[in-house]
């Protein structure tokens, strides 16, 4: 809106402009979420262009008509300049109070786009800001993206304890609809990324909307919800949730409480069956030392499509060493993912 303000300052005539509310976040090239700077634009901005507190100067009738015409033309030009570029990131609030960030490339589009689904206990930026980095590189390659916090996590509304796989999948659909309707996005070229637990969300979203999701890439994905949660949390967590209705968990990087409904929902979702219902391109990326690498073969066999790939990153673990100084393994994952979407979207 800087163009609009500049034009207003040039025209010494009362003018009232109504601007829809929007919150824009500027991010430094470094991709550190701590560098976000919110810029809030007011709902109503009354720009009085007469320097003497709104007193109207007396001009001949022809001059008045001339100034009115100039104001209109310059206002249109300013608005065009203000909206001509979609590039950058904007924070959004989606249905159900879901907090999201839309990242757009330079240009007018329409662009292919990717939905980024985070893992259990994480948020839209993911561990080590790997989704922030992914969004930046995707945009550089002409691909838009939307990342969001599942309800109960990050800045989204909702009770963390009420999280279930069904609610996770509902949120994924809300994110998908928001991405498809975003200005500058081509709704016919949509892909999905899921990390760890979010990999299951990406697979189930693709199975639910195979005509919409044109390509899926999963990073270190869960392969069996029940077995994997039993291995991670232990039988005692399942038993306590069944007996007391809620259980407190220490995930290592954060603590959280989950209710019995979450544990019950694990038994109602089969990821291999979901893959069998998705005929599109599918890619699975694991670190060499990732404990979920065991699912590479069964997932490749289950995937219904013919375009399917499994990539193993040598020397990487479940989270691709995102917290090491070099972060080299994370870069390989992002690079492979971006290239995959350039090929398939």
N, C-alpha and C positions, 0 to 999 in steps of 0.2 A: 504494500500500500504506500510505499515511499513516493511513487510516481504521483499518486493522487494528492499527497500532502504537498509536493513540490508545485503542482499545478495550482492548488488552492492558494498558495502563498503568493502567486503571481497575479491572481485576479482579485482586485480590490472591490468586491461586491458580495453582499450577504449570500451565503449558500449553505444549505443543510443537506448532509449526506448520511444515509443510513447504511451501516455496514453490518453484515451478519457476524455473530460472534465466532471466533476461531482461535485456537491456541496453537502456535507454531513453535517448534523446538529447533534451534540451531545447534548443530553438533560439530565439534572440531574434527578435522581430518583424522585425528588419532583414534577416534572411535571410543573414547572413554565416556561412560555414562555420567561421570562426575562433571563433565564439561557441558552438559545440557544447559541451555539457557532459555527458559520459557519467555515468550513474548506474547502478551495478552492484548488482543485488540478489543475495544469496547463495542457494545452493541450499538450505541448511538453516538456518533461524533458530529457535533454541530460546529462547523467551521465557518465563522463569521469572517468574511474576506475584506470587509471594510476596516481600515486601520483605526477608525475612531469609534470603536465599541458599537458597531452596527448602524451608525448614522449613515443614511443613504445620501450620496452626493446627487446633486441635480445635474442631469445631463440632457442634452437635446434628445428628442424622441428617436432620431435615427441612430444616435450614438448608443442609446439604451438597447435598441434592437441589435446593434453590432456586438455589444458586450454580451448580451444573452446568447447570441449565436456562438461567440468565441468560447464562452464558458461551457456550452454544451459539447462543442467539438473537442475541446481540450480534456473535458471530463471523460469522454468516450475513449480518447487516446490513452489517458492515464489508466483507466480500468483495463484496457487491452494489455498495456505493458505490465500491469500488476498481476495479470492472470495468464500471460503468454507462456511462462515457463512453469512446468509442474515439478521441476527437479527439487530434490531435498527431502527432508523428513518432516512429517506432521503427526502429532499425537492426536488420537481420536478416542472417543468413547462410543462403543458399539452397543447393540441391544444387550439387555441384562446387566448393564454396568461394566462391560468388558473393556479394559484399557488396552489400546493397541497403538502401534506405530506403523504408518504407511511410508514407504521409501520409494521415490520415483526417480527415473533416469532423466537426463537432459533431453529436451525435445518435446514434441506434442503427442507422440504416440500414434495409434494405440500400441502398448507394449505387452509382451508376455509377462506373466506375473507368477510369483511363488508364495505359498502360504507356509510360514515357519511355525512349527508346533514344538513347544518346549517340553522337557521331561518333568518327572514328578519332583516337586519341591523347588523347582527352578522358577524363572520368570521369562518374560518375552525376550530379554537380552541374552539369556542362557549363560552358563558358567564361562568365566573368562571373557565375557562379551563376544562369544564366537558368532552369535546371530547378528550382532551389530556389525561386525566385520563382514559377515556374509552379505548382509543387505547392502553395504557400501560397494562391495565388489560386484554383486549382481547388478546394481544400478550403473556402474561403470561399463558393464557389458550390455546395457540396454534392457535389463529385466527388472521389473518392479517387484516389490515384496511387501507383505503384511505380516507382522509378528504381533502376538497379543498374549496377555496373561490369562490363563484359565481362571475361572471364577474361584475365589479363595486364595489366589496367589498374586504376587506382585501388587499392582495398584487396582486390580479389578475388585468389584464388590463380591459379596458372598462369603459363606462360612467354609473355611478350609476343611473342617471336619465333615461337611456334607458332600465332599468331593466323591464322585463315583465315576466309573467308566462311562455310564450313560450320560452323565452331565458333561464329562469331558468331550464326548462325541457331539453333544448338542452345541457346545461352545465352538468346536471345530467347524460345524456347519454355519454358525453365525459369522465366524471369521471368513469363511469361504464366500458367503453372500456379500459381505462388506467389500471384499477384494474384487469380486466380479463387477460390482456396481461402481467402483472407484473411477473417477474421471481419468482418462488416459490409459486404462487397462483394457486389454483385449480379453473378453470373457471366454473366448474360444481357445485360449492358450494359457491354461492354468496348471501349475504343478504344485506339489506338496513335499515338504521336508519335515521329518520328525526325528528327534534325538532321544535315544534311550526309551523311556516310557512314552515319550511323544511319537516315537516310531510306530508304536501300536496305534496311536490316534491317526497318524497319516495313512496307515494301511486300511483302517476301518472307514476312514473318510472316503478313500478311493473306492472301496467296495460299495459304499452307499451311493456314491455319485460317479460311477465309472464313465459316464458320458461327459462329465465336466472336468475331472482330473485327468490331464493328458500325460502326466509323467510323475513318478514317485521316486524320491531318494530318501533312504532311511539310514541314520547314523547309529551304530551300536544298538539296534532295536531289541526290545524284549521279544521273545518268541513264544512264551507260554506264560500268561499272566499268573496263573496259580503257582506253578512250579517256581517261577522267578521270584515272586513275592515271598514264598515260603523260604527260599534260599536266602533272600535278603533280610527278611524280618524275623523268620523263625516261626515255628508252630505255636509258641507261647503267645505271640501277637494275635494270631488267628483265634486262639482259645479265649484270650482275654476280651477281645472284641465281641465274641459270641456270648460270653458270660456277663460282661459289664456294659456292653453297648458302645464303648469307645476305648481307644488305646493310644497312649502317648508314644511317639517314635523318635528315635535319634538317628537321623540319616547321615550323620557325620559332619555335614556342613550346615545343618539346621535341624531344629526339632519341630514336630508337628503332631497334631492329634487327628486320627481318622476313626470314623464311626463304623459300626457293623455293616452298614449298607455298602461301604467301599469294598470290604472283604467279600461280601455276598456277590457283588457285581463281577468280581474276577472270574467266577465260575460260569458266567453267562456269555463270555466272549472268547472266540477261538480265532486267533490270528491267521492260522494256516487256512482255515475255511474262508476267511475274508480275502486272503491273497488269491484263492482259487476263483473268487468272484470278480477279480480285477484283471482285465485283458490288456491293459496298457503297459508302457515301458516301466520297468522296475529295477532299481539299483540299490544294493545294500553295501554299506561301507563299515568295516570293523577294523579296530587296531589288532595287531598281531597278538597282543596279550589280553584282548578283551574277552571276558568270560561269556559274552553273548555270541561270540564267533561260532559257537556250536550250532547256531541256527542257520548258518549260511546255506548248508546243503538242503535241509528240509524246506527252507523258504524258496530257494531257487526251484526246487521240484514242485512246490505248491503253486507258485505264481502262474497264472493262466496265460499270460502273454508270451510271445516268442522273443521279445527284446528285453532280456534280463541279464544283469551283470552283478558279480560279487567282487568287491575290491578289498584287499587287505593292505593296511598301511603298516609297513615293517617298523618294528620298534615302538609302536604306539599302544596305549592302553585303552580302556573304555572311554576316557574323555580326551584322548589324543594329546595328552600332556599340555593342556591349555595353560596351566599355571607355571610352566617352566619358562625361563627367560627367553629362549629362542622361539617358542611356540611354532616350530617348524612343522610339526605333525598336523596341527590345526590348519595351517596354510595349505597343506596337501589335500585335506578333506574338502576345504572350501573350493579350491581350484578344480578338483575332480567333479564336485557338485555343479559348479557354474558351467563347466564344459558339457556336462550331461544335459543340462537344461537347454543350452544353446543348440544341442543336437536334436532334442526331442520336443521342444515347444515351438 
